[in-house]
Amino acid sequence: MKEEKFVKFSDQELFDKRKSLKTLTIINAVLIGFLIGISIYGAIKNGFGFFTFFPLIFVFLLIKTKSDSKELENEIKSRNLK
């Protein structure tokens, strides 16, 4: 069902969505770096514990949402758009 998500979009809507996903990708990269930094700082300062691994859960969730970007690019390629 997720594969059909972008099929109904027009060409212009696909380009607009790709532009917004690029911005979202940059924001996610900054958040991932920040959360990994918090984990490393917590591990150095207090040793390994709950607060060392807690931010890494959010990193996993942010990485998991990247599938939308891949599906969008596949739909753009299938329509032979650039």
N, C-alpha and C positions, 0 to 999 in steps of 0.2 A: 504494500500500500504506500510505503514511503517513496517508492520509485516513481509513482505517478504524481507526486507533489508538485513538481515543476513542469509537468507536461502541459498543464492548462494555462501556463503563463504565456503572455505574448513576448515577442523578441525584446521589446523595450523594457518590459517588466523583468526579464531575465538579466539584462544589463544593469538595471537599477539594483536588483537583488545582489548581483555579484559585487557591485561597488560597496553596498552596505556590509556584505560579508567580509570584504577586505579590511574595512575599518574594524569590524568585530574581531578579526583575526589578530590585528595589531594590539587591540585592547587585551585579548586573551593571552597573548605572548607576554605582555607587561605583567599581567596578574600572575601568570605561571612563574615568571622570574621572581616576583615579589614573594609569593608563597614558598617557593623553594628556598629563597634567602631566609625567610622566617624559620623554616625547618632547620637549616644549617646553623643559624644563630642559636636556636633553642638547643640543638644537640651539643654545640660547643660550650654554651653557657651553663646549661643545667643537666647535660647528659641526655640519654635517650629516654623518652617517656611519651605520655599521651600527646602533649603539645608539640612534640617533634613530628609525629605522624599525622596529626589532625589536619594540618594544612595540605598534606600530600593527598588526602581524600579529595579535596577540592581541585587539585591539579588533575587528578584522574578524571573528574567530571568535566573539566574544561577541555581536556584532550578528546574525550568521548563525543563532544558536540561538533567536532570537526567534520563529521560525516556529511552534514548538509552542504558544506563547501564542495566536497567531492561529487556529490549528486548533481549539484548545480553545474559544475564544469562538464560533467558527462552529458547533461542535457544540451548545453551550448554546443559541444562537439557533435552531438547527434544531429543538430540542426545546421551544421556547417557554418556557424557564426564565429566571428572573431572578436 
